[in-house]
Amino acid sequence: MKNLESLFPDIFLPADAPLVIAGPCSAESREQTLSVAEALARGGVKIFRAGVWKPRTRPGGFEGAGEAALPWLQEVRERTGMRVITEVATADHLHAVLDAGLDAVWLGARTAANPFAVQEIADAFASLPEDERKRLAVLVKNPVSPDLELWIGALQRLYGAGVRRLGAIHRGFSYYSHGPGSYRNAPYWAIPFELRRRFPELPLFFDPSHTGGSREFIAPLSREALDLGFDGLIVEVHCNPDEALSDASQQLTPDEFFETVAKLRRGVEDPTKESLRILREEIDLLDARLLELLGQRMDVSRRIGKVKQASGLSVVQPSRYARLISERTGAGTVLGLSPEFVRRVFAAVHEESVRHQLPER
């Protein structure tokens, strides 16, 4: 809890209870917002989250209720006593939140990936009186891509603008391939670990909703994050998740949320067994991705074989193979893999690729 004192100094929790920020992905209506908030407040949640401006990947989706939703969040604060946090992506968003008297903001993954957008928000903070800068807590999600320096750069821009109540949210990183049962965003734990190593006093939250992308992953991912030393969680909760206008598959009902938090607070009967189970689940997911990638590679090999046949080229190209092994061995060494292991793996991959390139008999 020490790291959280600078961020939310007036929130006190039992020693065995993690700080969990909870609420719907989007504030869809006054009724929906208040119903979720009141359910969470009854269970002791201290900080309520809801998106007002929602950046969508494609046009035509629900992009949030906008500034019209800010009075709903004000009402949540007045009726429940919870602190309220929402996402901002522009200086105008920030000023609207300040005018509404909310308690905290976060910068989303798309915003954190854009230094111009972050600087615009930082400049808006810098223009505020010191007491206004101190009033808001600011959390920064990791960029969409696994780029630690970009994440740190976003945090530094805000710190340079005078923001001191500053924290980070790890929400996983986009990756190309998504197989059945895989996470929406890969955790790549080494990146937040390095952030913590460089900035040990920086409060670090974990977002299991966006990392997992499905409600079934929220409990195990949350347990893993807390076991790994994260300071808190930010979880999406909706009274009717299947009817949500955004991120329906990754939101919990209030009952499911409190059941999950209760298990996190109690811990598990056998921590070693539970940790191994979680890690083995992660290995299973990684193995599924490896197989999917190998299948894609062999598909490319078959297409290469057809080109070689049409051009009269031999299937095996010794100079190309020698260069491939040398390059892959070097790349593997950087990742901590032994040269012999990399050579064996790619020798087997090459052998299978040759088989796929041979003409069908």
Stockholm file with secondary structure:
# STOCKHOLM 1.0

chainA/1-361         MKNLESLFPDIFLPADAPLVIAGPCSAESREQTLSVAEALARGGVKIFRAGVWKPRTRPGGFEGAGEAALPWLQEVRERTGMRVITEVATADHLHAVLDAGLDAVWLGARTAANPFAVQEIADAFASLPEDERKRLAVLVKNPVSPDLELWIGALQRLYGAGVRRLGAIHRGFSYYSHGPGSYRNAPYWAIPFELRRRFPELPLFFDPSHTGGSREFIAPLSREALDLGFDGLIVEVHCNPDEALSDASQQLTPDEFFETVAKLRRGVEDPTKESLRILREEIDLLDARLLELLGQRMDVSRRIGKVKQASGLSVVQPSRYARLISERTGAGTVLGLSPEFVRRVFAAVHEESVRHQLPER
#=GR chainA/1-361 SS CGGGTTTSTTCCCCTTCCEEEEECSBCCCHHHHHHHHHHHHHTTCCEEECBSSCCCSSTTSCCCCGGGGHHHHHHHHHHHCCEEEEECCSHHHHHHHHHHTCSEEEECHHHHTCHHHHHHHHHHHHTSCHHHHHHCEEEEECCSSSCHHHHHHHHHHHHHTTCCSEEEEECCBCCSCCCTTCCSSBCCTHHHHHHHHHCTTSCEEECHHHHHSSGGGHHHHHHHHHHTTCSEEEEEBCSSGGGCSSCGGGCBCHHHHHHHHHHHHHCCSCHHHHHHHHHHHHHHHHHHHHHHHHHHHHHHHHHHHHHHHHHTCCSCCHHHHHHHHHHHHHHHHHTTCCHHHHHHHHHHHHHHHHHHHSCCC
#=GC SS_cons         CGGGTTTSTTCCCCTTCCEEEEECSBCCCHHHHHHHHHHHHHTTCCEEECBSSCCCSSTTSCCCCGGGGHHHHHHHHHHHCCEEEEECCSHHHHHHHHHHTCSEEEECHHHHTCHHHHHHHHHHHHTSCHHHHHHCEEEEECCSSSCHHHHHHHHHHHHHTTCCSEEEEECCBCCSCCCTTCCSSBCCTHHHHHHHHHCTTSCEEECHHHHHSSGGGHHHHHHHHHHTTCSEEEEEBCSSGGGCSSCGGGCBCHHHHHHHHHHHHHCCSCHHHHHHHHHHHHHHHHHHHHHHHHHHHHHHHHHHHHHHHHHTCCSCCHHHHHHHHHHHHHHHHHTTCCHHHHHHHHHHHHHHHHHHHSCCC
//
